[in-house]
Amino acid sequence: MTKQELEAFAKEAAKGLKSQQDLLDFSQMLTKITVEAALNAELDDNLL
């Protein structure tokens, strides 16, 4: 993902954030998804 794509994603995601709690929830969800994807990619690499 390029920096421009990431910025576009962030701007779109920010439209739905109405409170500090929304931002916290979104941040936690994004972190969880990113870590899971990285771990799954690492696991896939080790199994191949």
N, CA, C and O atoms as a MOPAC input file, in Angstrom:
PM7 MOZYME 1SCF
protein

 N      0.85300 1    -1.16500 1     0.00000 1
 C      0.00000 1     0.00000 1     0.00000 1
 C      0.90300 1     1.23400 1     0.00000 1
 O      1.83500 1     1.34200 1     0.79800 1
 N      0.61200 1     2.13900 1    -0.89300 1
 C      1.40400 1     3.36400 1    -0.96500 1
 C      0.94200 1     4.36100 1     0.09500 1
 O     -0.11500 1     4.20100 1     0.70500 1
 N      1.75300 1     5.38500 1     0.29800 1
 C      1.39900 1     6.42400 1     1.26600 1
 C      0.09800 1     7.11100 1     0.85400 1
 O     -0.74000 1     7.41300 1     1.70300 1
 N     -0.07100 1     7.35500 1    -0.43200 1
 C     -1.29400 1     8.00700 1    -0.91900 1
 C     -2.51700 1     7.13000 1    -0.67600 1
 O     -3.56700 1     7.62900 1    -0.26900 1
 N     -2.39100 1     5.84400 1    -0.91800 1
 C     -3.50000 1     4.92200 1    -0.67000 1
 C     -3.84100 1     4.87800 1     0.81800 1
 O     -5.01300 1     4.85000 1     1.19300 1
 N     -2.81800 1     4.87300 1     1.65200 1
 C     -3.03000 1     4.85200 1     3.09600 1
 C     -3.71200 1     6.13600 1     3.57300 1
 O     -4.60000 1     6.09200 1     4.42500 1
 N     -3.29600 1     7.27300 1     3.02400 1
 C     -3.92500 1     8.54700 1     3.38300 1
 C     -5.38500 1     8.57400 1     2.95300 1
 O     -6.23900 1     9.05900 1     3.69500 1
 N     -5.68200 1     8.05500 1     1.76000 1
 C     -7.06400 1     8.00900 1     1.27800 1
 C     -7.90700 1     7.10500 1     2.17400 1
 O     -9.04800 1     7.43600 1     2.49500 1
 N     -7.35100 1     5.97500 1     2.57500 1
 C     -8.04800 1     5.06400 1     3.47800 1
 C     -8.33400 1     5.74400 1     4.81300 1
 O     -9.44100 1     5.64500 1     5.34300 1
 N     -7.32900 1     6.43600 1     5.35400 1
 C     -7.48300 1     7.10900 1     6.64800 1
 C     -8.55000 1     8.19600 1     6.58200 1
 O     -9.35200 1     8.33700 1     7.50500 1
 N     -8.56400 1     8.95700 1     5.50300 1
 C     -9.57000 1    10.01600 1     5.34700 1
 C    -10.97000 1     9.42400 1     5.27100 1
 O    -11.90900 1     9.95600 1     5.86300 1
 N    -11.10400 1     8.33600 1     4.55100 1
 C    -12.41900 1     7.69000 1     4.42900 1
 C    -12.85400 1     7.10300 1     5.76900 1
 O    -14.01300 1     7.23800 1     6.16200 1
 N    -11.94000 1     6.46100 1     6.45900 1
 C    -12.26300 1     5.86500 1     7.75700 1
 C    -12.61700 1     6.93700 1     8.77600 1
 O    -13.49000 1     6.72700 1     9.61800 1
 N    -11.95500 1     8.07400 1     8.70900 1
 C    -12.18300 1     9.14900 1     9.67900 1
 C    -13.59400 1     9.72100 1     9.58600 1
 O    -14.09600 1    10.29200 1    10.55400 1
 N    -14.22800 1     9.57400 1     8.44700 1
 C    -15.59000 1    10.09100 1     8.27400 1
 C    -16.56600 1     9.43100 1     9.24300 1
 O    -17.56000 1    10.04500 1     9.63200 1
 N    -16.29900 1     8.20800 1     9.62900 1
 C    -17.19800 1     7.48100 1    10.51300 1
 C    -16.87200 1     7.62300 1    11.99100 1
 O    -17.59400 1     7.10100 1    12.84100 1
 N    -15.80100 1     8.32000 1    12.30100 1
 C    -15.38200 1     8.46400 1    13.69300 1
 C    -15.99700 1     9.72600 1    14.28200 1
 O    -15.69600 1    10.83800 1    13.84900 1
 N    -16.85800 1     9.54000 1    15.27200 1
 C    -17.58000 1    10.67500 1    15.85000 1
 C    -17.11900 1    11.02900 1    17.26000 1
 O    -17.44100 1    12.10300 1    17.76600 1
 N    -16.36900 1    10.13500 1    17.89300 1
 C    -15.94700 1    10.39700 1    19.27100 1
 C    -14.55000 1     9.82800 1    19.49200 1
 O    -14.00600 1     9.10800 1    18.65400 1
 N    -13.99500 1    10.17000 1    20.63200 1
 C    -12.68900 1     9.64000 1    20.99500 1
 C    -12.76300 1     8.11900 1    21.15300 1
 O    -11.81000 1     7.41100 1    20.82800 1
 N    -13.88900 1     7.62300 1    21.65000 1
 C    -14.06200 1     6.17700 1    21.80500 1
 C    -14.09900 1     5.48700 1    20.44300 1
 O    -13.55400 1     4.39500 1    20.28700 1
 N    -14.74200 1     6.12000 1    19.45500 1
 C    -14.75000 1     5.56800 1    18.09600 1
 C    -13.32700 1     5.43400 1    17.57300 1
 O    -12.97300 1     4.42500 1    16.96300 1
 N    -12.51300 1     6.46100 1    17.81700 1
 C    -11.12200 1     6.43400 1    17.36900 1
 C    -10.34700 1     5.32300 1    18.06600 1
 O     -9.57300 1     4.61000 1    17.42800 1
 N    -10.54900 1     5.17500 1    19.36200 1
 C     -9.88200 1     4.11700 1    20.11800 1
 C    -10.29700 1     2.73800 1    19.60600 1
 O     -9.44800 1     1.87300 1    19.39400 1
 N    -11.59600 1     2.53500 1    19.40900 1
 C    -12.09800 1     1.25200 1    18.90700 1
 C    -11.52600 1     0.94400 1    17.52700 1
 O    -11.10200 1    -0.18000 1    17.25900 1
 N    -11.51700 1     1.94900 1    16.65500 1
 C    -10.99000 1     1.76900 1    15.30500 1
 C     -9.50200 1     1.43000 1    15.34600 1
 O     -9.04400 1     0.53700 1    14.63300 1
 N     -8.75700 1     2.14000 1    16.17800 1
 C     -7.32300 1     1.90000 1    16.30200 1
 C     -7.03700 1     0.48100 1    16.78500 1
 O     -6.14900 1    -0.19100 1    16.26000 1
 N     -7.78400 1     0.03000 1    17.77800 1
 C     -7.59700 1    -1.32500 1    18.29500 1
 C     -7.95000 1    -2.37200 1    17.24200 1
 O     -7.24600 1    -3.37100 1    17.09700 1
 N     -9.03000 1    -2.14600 1    16.51300 1
 C     -9.44400 1    -3.08700 1    15.48000 1
 C     -8.40300 1    -3.15100 1    14.36300 1
 O     -8.06100 1    -4.23600 1    13.89200 1
 N     -7.90000 1    -1.99000 1    13.94100 1
 C     -6.90000 1    -1.94800 1    12.88100 1
 C     -5.60600 1    -2.63000 1    13.32000 1
 O     -4.98800 1    -3.35200 1    12.53700 1
 N     -5.19800 1    -2.40500 1    14.55800 1
 C     -3.99800 1    -3.05700 1    15.08200 1
 C     -4.17500 1    -4.57000 1    15.11000 1
 O     -3.27900 1    -5.30800 1    14.70100 1
 N     -5.31400 1    -5.02800 1    15.58600 1
 C     -5.58900 1    -6.46900 1    15.65600 1
 C     -5.55300 1    -7.10600 1    14.27000 1
 O     -4.93600 1    -8.15400 1    14.07900 1
 N     -6.21100 1    -6.47600 1    13.31000 1
 C     -6.25100 1    -7.00800 1    11.94700 1
 C     -4.84900 1    -7.04500 1    11.34500 1
 O     -4.48500 1    -8.01500 1    10.68100 1
 N     -4.06300 1    -5.99500 1    11.57300 1
 C     -2.71300 1    -5.91600 1    11.02000 1
 C     -1.80300 1    -6.98300 1    11.61900 1
 O     -1.06100 1    -7.64700 1    10.89500 1
 N     -1.85800 1    -7.14900 1    12.92900 1
 C     -1.02300 1    -8.15600 1    13.59500 1
 C     -1.42200 1    -9.56000 1    13.14500 1
 O     -0.55600 1   -10.39100 1    12.87100 1
 N     -2.72500 1    -9.82900 1    13.06500 1
 C     -3.18100 1   -11.14800 1    12.62000 1
 C     -2.72800 1   -11.43200 1    11.19100 1
 O     -2.30900 1   -12.54800 1    10.88500 1
 N     -2.80700 1   -10.43900 1    10.32200 1
 C     -2.37700 1   -10.62700 1     8.93400 1
 C     -0.87800 1   -10.90700 1     8.86100 1
 O     -0.43800 1   -11.76800 1     8.10000 1
 N     -0.10200 1   -10.17900 1     9.65100 1
 C      1.34500 1   -10.39200 1     9.65900 1
 C      1.69600 1   -11.77700 1    10.18900 1
 O      2.56200 1   -12.45500 1     9.63500 1
 N      1.03500 1   -12.19400 1    11.24700 1
 C      1.30000 1   -13.52300 1    11.80700 1
 C      0.88100 1   -14.62600 1    10.84400 1
 O      1.58100 1   -15.62900 1    10.70900 1
 N     -0.24900 1   -14.45200 1    10.17900 1
 C     -0.69400 1   -15.44700 1     9.20100 1
 C      0.26200 1   -15.52400 1     8.02200 1
 O      0.53500 1   -16.61400 1     7.51900 1
 N      0.77500 1   -14.38400 1     7.57500 1
 C      1.73500 1   -14.38100 1     6.47300 1
 C      3.01600 1   -15.09400 1     6.88600 1
 O      3.59000 1   -15.85400 1     6.10600 1
 N      3.46100 1   -14.84700 1     8.11100 1
 C      4.66500 1   -15.50600 1     8.61000 1
 C      4.44000 1   -17.00900 1     8.72400 1
 O      5.31600 1   -17.79700 1     8.36900 1
 N      3.28400 1   -17.40400 1     9.21300 1
 C      2.95500 1   -18.81900 1     9.33700 1
 C      2.91200 1   -19.47900 1     7.96200 1
 O      3.43500 1   -20.57900 1     7.78100 1
 N      2.28900 1   -18.80800 1     6.99400 1
 C      2.23000 1   -19.34300 1     5.63400 1
 C      3.62700 1   -19.52900 1     5.05900 1
 O      3.90300 1   -20.54000 1     4.41400 1
 N      4.51200 1   -18.55700 1     5.28900 1
 C      5.88100 1   -18.65500 1     4.78500 1
 C      6.61000 1   -19.84200 1     5.39500 1
 O      7.39200 1   -20.50600 1     4.71400 1
 N      6.36400 1   -20.11300 1     6.65900 1
 C      7.04700 1   -21.21400 1     7.33300 1
 C      6.50000 1   -22.57500 1     6.92000 1
 O      7.20300 1   -23.58100 1     7.01500 1
 N      5.26200 1   -22.61300 1     6.46800 1
 C      4.66400 1   -23.88500 1     6.07300 1
 C      4.96400 1   -24.25800 1     4.62300 1
 O      4.79100 1   -25.41100 1     4.22800 1
 N      5.40300 1   -23.30500 1     3.85000 1
 C      5.67700 1   -23.58700 1     2.42900 1
 C      7.06800 1   -24.07900 1     2.20100 1
 O      7.44500 1   -24.35700 1     1.06300 1

